Amino acid sequence: MPTYEFRCPTHGPFEALLPIARSRGPAPCVECGAEGVRLLSAPRLNLGDSTARRLLDATARSASDPAVVSAPPGRPAARPRTAPDPRTARLPRP
């Protein structure tokens, strides 16, 4: 959902996440509930180089959805243990 900027007559500028269909009308102020007028603002298209953006995105993602790892970084992951099957017990080992 896009972020739009509005101005409250009492509290000044504020941002609101709204669907595109509701972006044309006024939005209620987050502090007092008064109708805020939408401001024209430049889109945030260039946030830096792609490496920095990927790092910022990964950092933001890990705050709410941390990656699940099976071993600390730099160490090989342990192979999953399987229950021995009695039918394969007599086969030669590699």
The first five atom37 places (N, CA, C, CB, O) and aatype in JSON, in Angstrom:
{
  "aatype": [12, 14, 16, 18, 6, 13, 1, 4, 14, 16, 8, 7, 14, 13, 6, 0, 10, 10, 14, 9, 0, 1, 15, 1, 7, 14, 0, 14, 4, 19, 6, 4, 7, 0, 6, 7, 19, 1, 10, 10, 15, 0, 14, 1, 10, 2, 10, 7, 3, 15, 16, 0, 1, 1, 10, 10, 3, 0, 16, 0, 1, 15, 0, 15, 3, 14, 0, 19, 19, 15, 0, 14, 14, 7, 1, 14, 0, 0, 1, 14, 1, 16, 0, 14, 3, 14, 1, 16, 0, 1, 10, 14, 1, 14],
  "atom_mask": [
    [1, 1, 1, 1, 1],
    [1, 1, 1, 1, 1],
    [1, 1, 1, 1, 1],
    [1, 1, 1, 1, 1],
    [1, 1, 1, 1, 1],
    [1, 1, 1, 1, 1],
    [1, 1, 1, 1, 1],
    [1, 1, 1, 1, 1],
    [1, 1, 1, 1, 1],
    [1, 1, 1, 1, 1],
    [1, 1, 1, 1, 1],
    [1, 1, 1, 0, 1],
    [1, 1, 1, 1, 1],
    [1, 1, 1, 1, 1],
    [1, 1, 1, 1, 1],
    [1, 1, 1, 1, 1],
    [1, 1, 1, 1, 1],
    [1, 1, 1, 1, 1],
    [1, 1, 1, 1, 1],
    [1, 1, 1, 1, 1],
    [1, 1, 1, 1, 1],
    [1, 1, 1, 1, 1],
    [1, 1, 1, 1, 1],
    [1, 1, 1, 1, 1],
    [1, 1, 1, 0, 1],
    [1, 1, 1, 1, 1],
    [1, 1, 1, 1, 1],
    [1, 1, 1, 1, 1],
    [1, 1, 1, 1, 1],
    [1, 1, 1, 1, 1],
    [1, 1, 1, 1, 1],
    [1, 1, 1, 1, 1],
    [1, 1, 1, 0, 1],
    [1, 1, 1, 1, 1],
    [1, 1, 1, 1, 1],
    [1, 1, 1, 0, 1],
    [1, 1, 1, 1, 1],
    [1, 1, 1, 1, 1],
    [1, 1, 1, 1, 1],
    [1, 1, 1, 1, 1],
    [1, 1, 1, 1, 1],
    [1, 1, 1, 1, 1],
    [1, 1, 1, 1, 1],
    [1, 1, 1, 1, 1],
    [1, 1, 1, 1, 1],
    [1, 1, 1, 1, 1],
    [1, 1, 1, 1, 1],
    [1, 1, 1, 0, 1],
    [1, 1, 1, 1, 1],
    [1, 1, 1, 1, 1],
    [1, 1, 1, 1, 1],
    [1, 1, 1, 1, 1],
    [1, 1, 1, 1, 1],
    [1, 1, 1, 1, 1],
    [1, 1, 1, 1, 1],
    [1, 1, 1, 1, 1],
    [1, 1, 1, 1, 1],
    [1, 1, 1, 1, 1],
    [1, 1, 1, 1, 1],
    [1, 1, 1, 1, 1],
    [1, 1, 1, 1, 1],
    [1, 1, 1, 1, 1],
    [1, 1, 1, 1, 1],
    [1, 1, 1, 1, 1],
    [1, 1, 1, 1, 1],
    [1, 1, 1, 1, 1],
    [1, 1, 1, 1, 1],
    [1, 1, 1, 1, 1],
    [1, 1, 1, 1, 1],
    [1, 1, 1, 1, 1],
    [1, 1, 1, 1, 1],
    [1, 1, 1, 1, 1],
    [1, 1, 1, 1, 1],
    [1, 1, 1, 0, 1],
    [1, 1, 1, 1, 1],
    [1, 1, 1, 1, 1],
    [1, 1, 1, 1, 1],
    [1, 1, 1, 1, 1],
    [1, 1, 1, 1, 1],
    [1, 1, 1, 1, 1],
    [1, 1, 1, 1, 1],
    [1, 1, 1, 1, 1],
    [1, 1, 1, 1, 1],
    [1, 1, 1, 1, 1],
    [1, 1, 1, 1, 1],
    [1, 1, 1, 1, 1],
    [1, 1, 1, 1, 1],
    [1, 1, 1, 1, 1],
    [1, 1, 1, 1, 1],
    [1, 1, 1, 1, 1],
    [1, 1, 1, 1, 1],
    [1, 1, 1, 1, 1],
    [1, 1, 1, 1, 1],
    [1, 1, 1, 1, 1]
  ],
  "atom_positions": [
    [[0.84, -1.16, 0.0], [0.0, 0.0, 0.0], [0.9, 1.24, 0.0], [-0.96, -0.02, 1.21], [1.88, 1.29, 0.74]],
    [[0.59, 2.23, -0.81], [1.41, 3.43, -0.87], [1.23, 4.33, 0.36], [1.09, 4.22, -2.11], [0.19, 4.31, 1.01]],
    [[2.26, 5.09, 0.65], [2.24, 6.08, 1.72], [1.95, 7.44, 1.12], [3.58, 6.08, 2.52], [2.62, 7.86, 0.17]],
    [[0.98, 8.13, 1.66], [0.61, 9.47, 1.2], [0.84, 10.46, 2.33], [-0.87, 9.51, 0.71], [0.72, 10.12, 3.51]],
    [[1.17, 11.69, 1.95], [1.37, 12.75, 2.93], [0.13, 13.65, 2.99], [2.63, 13.58, 2.59], [-0.43, 14.01, 1.96]],
    [[-0.27, 14.01, 4.21], [-1.41, 14.88, 4.44], [-1.0, 15.96, 5.42], [-2.63, 14.08, 4.98], [0.02, 15.84, 6.11]],
    [[-1.8, 17.04, 5.49], [-1.54, 18.12, 6.44], [-2.8, 18.36, 7.26], [-1.09, 19.42, 5.71], [-3.87, 18.65, 6.72]],
    [[-2.63, 18.24, 8.58], [-3.71, 18.54, 9.52], [-3.67, 20.04, 9.81], [-3.58, 17.69, 10.85], [-2.58, 20.59, 9.96]],
    [[-4.83, 20.72, 9.89], [-4.82, 22.15, 10.19], [-4.25, 22.46, 11.58], [-6.22, 22.71, 10.07], [-3.76, 23.56, 11.8]],
    [[-4.31, 21.52, 12.49], [-3.83, 21.75, 13.86], [-2.43, 21.21, 14.08], [-4.78, 21.11, 14.84], [-1.59, 21.92, 14.63]],
    [[-2.16, 19.96, 13.66], [-0.9, 19.29, 14.0], [0.13, 19.27, 12.88], [-1.18, 17.89, 14.4], [1.25, 18.82, 13.1]],
    [[-0.19, 19.75, 11.7], [0.78, 19.8, 10.61], [0.81, 18.51, 9.8], [0.0, 0.0, 0.0], [-0.17, 17.76, 9.78]],
    [[1.96, 18.23, 9.13], [2.03, 17.09, 8.21], [2.03, 15.74, 8.93], [3.26, 17.2, 7.34], [2.56, 15.61, 10.04]],
    [[1.43, 14.76, 8.27], [1.47, 13.37, 8.74], [1.36, 12.46, 7.53], [0.31, 13.08, 9.76], [0.94, 12.89, 6.46]],
    [[1.75, 11.21, 7.71], [1.7, 10.22, 6.63], [0.62, 9.2, 6.92], [3.07, 9.52, 6.46], [0.32, 8.9, 8.08]],
    [[0.03, 8.66, 5.86], [-1.0, 7.64, 6.0], [-0.83, 6.59, 4.91], [-2.42, 8.26, 5.94], [-0.56, 6.92, 3.76]],
    [[-1.01, 5.33, 5.28], [-1.0, 4.22, 4.32], [-2.45, 4.01, 3.87], [-0.4, 2.89, 4.96], [-3.31, 3.64, 4.67]],
    [[-2.69, 4.24, 2.61], [-4.05, 4.13, 2.08], [-4.05, 3.36, 0.77], [-4.67, 5.51, 1.88], [-3.06, 3.41, 0.03]],
    [[-5.13, 2.66, 0.46], [-5.25, 2.07, -0.86], [-5.37, 3.18, -1.91], [-6.47, 1.11, -0.92], [-5.79, 4.29, -1.6]],
    [[-5.01, 2.87, -3.13], [-5.03, 3.86, -4.2], [-6.44, 4.42, -4.39], [-4.51, 3.25, -5.51], [-6.59, 5.6, -4.72]],
    [[-7.45, 3.62, -4.19], [-8.83, 4.07, -4.39], [-9.22, 5.17, -3.39], [-9.79, 2.89, -4.26], [-10.06, 6.0, -3.71]],
    [[-8.63, 5.19, -2.2], [-8.97, 6.19, -1.19], [-7.97, 7.34, -1.13], [-9.06, 5.54, 0.16], [-8.08, 8.19, -0.25]],
    [[-7.0, 7.37, -2.05], [-5.92, 8.35, -1.97], [-6.37, 9.76, -2.35], [-4.78, 7.93, -2.87], [-5.71, 10.72, -1.96]],
    [[-7.45, 9.93, -3.07], [-7.87, 11.26, -3.55], [-8.54, 12.09, -2.46], [-8.83, 11.11, -4.72], [-8.4, 13.32, -2.46]],
    [[-9.23, 11.49, -1.55], [-9.97, 12.23, -0.53], [-9.1, 12.58, 0.67], [0.0, 0.0, 0.0], [-7.93, 12.21, 0.72]],
    [[-9.68, 13.28, 1.63], [-8.95, 13.62, 2.84], [-8.77, 12.39, 3.73], [-9.67, 14.74, 3.61], [-9.47, 11.39, 3.58]],
    [[-7.82, 12.5, 4.66], [-7.57, 11.41, 5.6], [-7.64, 11.97, 7.01], [-6.19, 10.73, 5.33], [-7.29, 13.13, 7.22]],
    [[-8.08, 11.17, 7.98], [-8.15, 11.67, 9.36], [-6.75, 11.79, 9.97], [-9.03, 10.74, 10.23], [-5.89, 10.94, 9.75]],
    [[-6.55, 12.85, 10.74], [-5.27, 13.07, 11.43], [-5.06, 11.96, 12.45], [-5.24, 14.47, 12.12], [-6.02, 11.5, 13.08]],
    [[-3.82, 11.52, 12.62], [-3.52, 10.43, 13.55], [-3.61, 10.88, 15.0], [-2.14, 9.87, 13.27], [-3.76, 10.05, 15.89]],
    [[-3.53, 12.2, 15.25], [-3.57, 12.7, 16.62], [-4.95, 13.18, 17.05], [-2.59, 13.83, 16.78], [-5.4, 12.87, 18.15]],
    [[-5.64, 13.93, 16.18], [-6.91, 14.52, 16.59], [-8.11, 14.03, 15.79], [-6.83, 16.02, 16.48], [-9.25, 14.22, 16.21]],
    [[-7.89, 13.4, 14.65], [-8.99, 12.89, 13.84], [-9.56, 13.9, 12.87], [0.0, 0.0, 0.0], [-10.51, 13.58, 12.14]],
    [[-9.03, 15.12, 12.83], [-9.52, 16.13, 11.88], [-9.15, 15.73, 10.47], [-8.95, 17.52, 12.22], [-8.19, 14.99, 10.26]],
    [[-9.9, 16.23, 9.5], [-9.65, 15.91, 8.1], [-8.36, 16.59, 7.63], [-10.84, 16.34, 7.21], [-8.21, 17.8, 7.77]],
    [[-7.44, 15.81, 7.09], [-6.19, 16.35, 6.58], [-6.21, 16.43, 5.06], [0.0, 0.0, 0.0], [-6.73, 15.54, 4.4]],
    [[-5.64, 17.49, 4.51], [-5.58, 17.7, 3.07], [-4.34, 16.99, 2.53], [-5.55, 19.23, 2.72], [-3.27, 17.05, 3.12]],
    [[-4.51, 16.32, 1.4], [-3.39, 15.59, 0.8], [-2.39, 16.56, 0.19], [-3.89, 14.6, -0.27], [-2.76, 17.52, -0.48]],
    [[-1.09, 16.3, 0.43], [-0.02, 17.11, -0.11], [0.57, 16.43, -1.33], [1.06, 17.35, 0.95], [0.54, 15.2, -1.44]],
    [[1.11, 17.21, -2.23], [1.83, 16.65, -3.37], [3.27, 16.46, -2.95], [1.73, 17.58, -4.62], [3.92, 17.39, -2.47]],
    [[3.78, 15.27, -3.14], [5.16, 14.98, -2.75], [5.82, 14.14, -3.82], [5.22, 14.26, -1.37], [5.14, 13.44, -4.59]],
    [[7.12, 14.21, -3.87], [7.88, 13.43, -4.85], [7.93, 11.97, -4.42], [9.32, 13.99, -5.02], [8.08, 11.69, -3.23]],
    [[7.81, 11.04, -5.35], [7.91, 9.62, -4.98], [9.33, 9.28, -4.59], [7.44, 8.72, -6.14], [10.29, 9.9, -5.06]],
    [[9.47, 8.3, -3.74], [10.79, 7.87, -3.28], [11.3, 6.76, -4.2], [10.74, 7.38, -1.8], [11.28, 5.58, -3.84]],
    [[11.75, 7.15, -5.37], [12.18, 6.17, -6.36], [13.64, 5.77, -6.18], [11.96, 6.71, -7.75], [13.99, 4.61, -6.41]],
    [[14.48, 6.69, -5.8], [15.9, 6.4, -5.69], [16.33, 6.45, -4.22], [16.73, 7.4, -6.53], [16.46, 7.53, -3.64]],
    [[16.53, 5.3, -3.65], [16.92, 5.22, -2.25], [18.38, 4.83, -2.09], [16.03, 4.22, -1.52], [18.77, 4.35, -1.02]],
    [[19.2, 5.01, -3.11], [20.6, 4.64, -3.03], [20.91, 3.5, -3.97], [0.0, 0.0, 0.0], [20.08, 3.09, -4.78]],
    [[22.14, 3.0, -3.85], [22.54, 1.92, -4.75], [21.86, 0.61, -4.35], [24.07, 1.76, -4.74], [21.33, 0.48, -3.24]],
    [[21.89, -0.35, -5.25], [21.15, -1.59, -5.04], [21.7, -2.41, -3.88], [21.16, -2.43, -6.3], [20.95, -3.11, -3.2]],
    [[23.02, -2.35, -3.64], [23.6, -3.11, -2.53], [23.08, -2.6, -1.2], [25.14, -3.04, -2.57], [22.71, -3.38, -0.32]],
    [[23.06, -1.29, -1.05], [22.55, -0.71, 0.2], [21.07, -1.0, 0.37], [22.79, 0.81, 0.22], [20.63, -1.28, 1.49]],
    [[20.29, -0.94, -0.7], [18.86, -1.25, -0.61], [18.63, -2.69, -0.2], [18.18, -0.97, -1.94], [17.78, -2.97, 0.64]],
    [[19.4, -3.62, -0.8], [19.25, -5.04, -0.42], [19.58, -5.25, 1.05], [20.14, -5.94, -1.29], [18.9, -6.01, 1.74]],
    [[20.64, -4.58, 1.53], [21.02, -4.71, 2.94], [19.93, -4.15, 3.85], [22.36, -3.99, 3.2], [19.58, -4.77, 4.85]],
    [[19.38, -3.0, 3.51], [18.31, -2.41, 4.31], [17.07, -3.28, 4.3], [17.97, -1.01, 3.81], [16.42, -3.45, 5.33]],
    [[16.72, -3.83, 3.14], [15.56, -4.72, 3.06], [15.76, -5.99, 3.88], [15.27, -5.08, 1.6], [14.85, -6.44, 4.57]],
    [[16.96, -6.56, 3.8], [17.24, -7.78, 4.57], [17.2, -7.5, 6.07], [18.61, -8.36, 4.18], [16.71, -8.32, 6.84]],
    [[17.71, -6.35, 6.48], [17.69, -5.97, 7.89], [16.26, -5.78, 8.38], [18.51, -4.68, 8.12], [15.9, -6.24, 9.46]],
    [[15.45, -5.12, 7.58], [14.05, -4.91, 7.97], [13.29, -6.23, 8.02], [13.36, -3.94, 6.99], [12.47, -6.44, 8.92]],
    [[13.55, -7.13, 7.06], [12.87, -8.43, 7.05], [13.27, -9.26, 8.26], [13.19, -9.2, 5.77], [12.42, -9.94, 8.85]],
    [[14.55, -9.22, 8.65], [15.01, -10.06, 9.75], [14.48, -9.58, 11.09], [16.53, -10.1, 9.79], [14.48, -10.34, 12.06]],
    [[14.02, -8.33, 11.17], [13.47, -7.83, 12.42], [12.14, -8.51, 12.75], [13.28, -6.31, 12.35], [11.86, -8.78, 13.92]],
    [[11.33, -8.78, 11.74], [10.03, -9.38, 12.0], [9.99, -10.87, 11.65], [8.97, -8.65, 11.22], [9.25, -11.63, 12.28]],
    [[10.77, -11.31, 10.66], [10.79, -12.71, 10.24], [12.24, -13.19, 10.18], [10.09, -12.88, 8.86], [12.81, -13.26, 9.09]],
    [[12.84, -13.54, 11.33], [14.23, -13.97, 11.27], [14.39, -15.28, 10.5], [14.79, -14.14, 12.68], [13.52, -16.14, 10.52]],
    [[15.52, -15.39, 9.82], [15.79, -16.6, 9.04], [16.09, -17.76, 10.0], [16.98, -16.37, 8.07], [16.75, -17.58, 11.02]],
    [[15.61, -18.93, 9.65], [15.86, -20.12, 10.45], [17.08, -20.8, 9.87], [14.61, -21.07, 10.48], [17.11, -21.13, 8.68]],
    [[18.09, -21.03, 10.69], [19.31, -21.66, 10.24], [19.53, -22.94, 11.01], [20.52, -20.71, 10.39], [19.06, -23.09, 12.14]],
    [[20.26, -23.87, 10.39], [20.54, -25.13, 11.07], [21.92, -25.17, 11.68], [20.38, -26.28, 10.09], [22.23, -26.08, 12.46]],
    [[22.78, -24.2, 11.35], [24.12, -24.14, 11.92], [24.58, -22.69, 11.91], [25.11, -25.05, 11.13], [24.09, -21.89, 11.11]],
    [[25.53, -22.34, 12.78], [26.06, -20.98, 12.75], [26.74, -20.71, 11.41], [27.04, -20.75, 13.91], [27.2, -21.65, 10.75]],
    [[26.82, -19.45, 10.99], [27.49, -19.14, 9.73], [28.94, -19.61, 9.74], [27.42, -17.64, 9.44], [29.63, -19.48, 10.75]],
    [[29.39, -20.15, 8.62], [30.76, -20.62, 8.52], [30.93, -22.1, 8.82], [0.0, 0.0, 0.0], [31.97, -22.67, 8.5]],
    [[29.96, -22.71, 9.43], [30.04, -24.14, 9.73], [29.08, -24.88, 8.81], [29.7, -24.42, 11.23], [27.99, -24.39, 8.5]],
    [[29.47, -26.07, 8.37], [28.54, -26.82, 7.51], [27.32, -27.28, 8.31], [29.25, -28.05, 6.88], [27.42, -27.6, 9.5]],
    [[26.21, -27.31, 7.67], [24.98, -27.75, 8.32], [25.03, -29.25, 8.56], [23.74, -27.38, 7.46], [25.54, -30.01, 7.73]],
    [[24.52, -29.66, 9.68], [24.48, -31.09, 10.01], [23.49, -31.79, 9.09], [24.1, -31.3, 11.5], [22.41, -31.27, 8.8]],
    [[23.86, -32.98, 8.65], [22.94, -33.75, 7.81], [21.8, -34.27, 8.67], [23.68, -34.92, 7.1], [22.02, -34.68, 9.81]],
    [[20.61, -34.26, 8.15], [19.49, -34.77, 8.94], [19.63, -36.27, 9.18], [18.15, -34.46, 8.25], [19.99, -37.03, 8.28]],
    [[19.35, -36.65, 10.38], [19.45, -38.08, 10.71], [18.16, -38.78, 10.33], [19.75, -38.28, 12.24], [17.06, -38.28, 10.57]],
    [[18.31, -39.92, 9.73], [17.15, -40.71, 9.35], [17.11, -41.97, 10.18], [17.16, -41.05, 7.85], [18.15, -42.5, 10.59]],
    [[15.93, -42.44, 10.43], [15.79, -43.67, 11.2], [16.29, -44.84, 10.36], [14.3, -43.9, 11.63], [15.97, -44.92, 9.17]],
    [[17.07, -45.74, 10.94], [17.57, -46.88, 10.17], [16.42, -47.78, 9.72], [18.6, -47.68, 11.0], [15.49, -48.05, 10.47]],
    [[16.53, -48.22, 8.5], [15.54, -49.12, 7.93], [16.1, -50.53, 8.01], [15.18, -48.72, 6.45], [17.18, -50.79, 7.47]],
    [[15.42, -51.45, 8.66], [15.97, -52.8, 8.8], [16.19, -53.51, 7.46], [15.04, -53.63, 9.67], [16.99, -54.44, 7.37]],
    [[15.49, -53.08, 6.42], [15.66, -53.74, 5.12], [16.99, -53.36, 4.47], [14.51, -53.37, 4.18], [17.51, -54.11, 3.65]],
    [[17.55, -52.2, 4.84], [18.82, -51.78, 4.23], [20.02, -52.06, 5.13], [18.77, -50.3, 3.9], [21.13, -51.68, 4.78]],
    [[19.82, -52.69, 6.25], [20.92, -52.94, 7.18], [21.99, -53.86, 6.59], [20.38, -53.55, 8.46], [23.16, -53.74, 6.95]],
    [[21.61, -54.77, 5.69], [22.58, -55.73, 5.13], [23.27, -55.23, 3.88], [21.89, -57.02, 4.82], [24.14, -55.91, 3.34]],
    [[22.89, -54.02, 3.38], [23.54, -53.49, 2.19], [24.96, -53.02, 2.52], [22.71, -52.33, 1.58], [25.21, -52.6, 3.65]],
    [[25.89, -53.09, 1.54], [27.24, -52.6, 1.82], [27.25, -51.09, 1.99], [28.21, -53.01, 0.7], [26.47, -50.37, 1.36]],
    [[28.13, -50.63, 2.83], [28.24, -49.19, 3.1], [29.14, -48.56, 2.05], [28.78, -48.92, 4.55], [30.08, -49.21, 1.57]],
    [[28.88, -47.31, 1.69], [29.74, -46.66, 0.68], [31.11, -46.31, 1.23], [29.07, -45.41, 0.16], [31.94, -45.76, 0.5]]
  ]
}
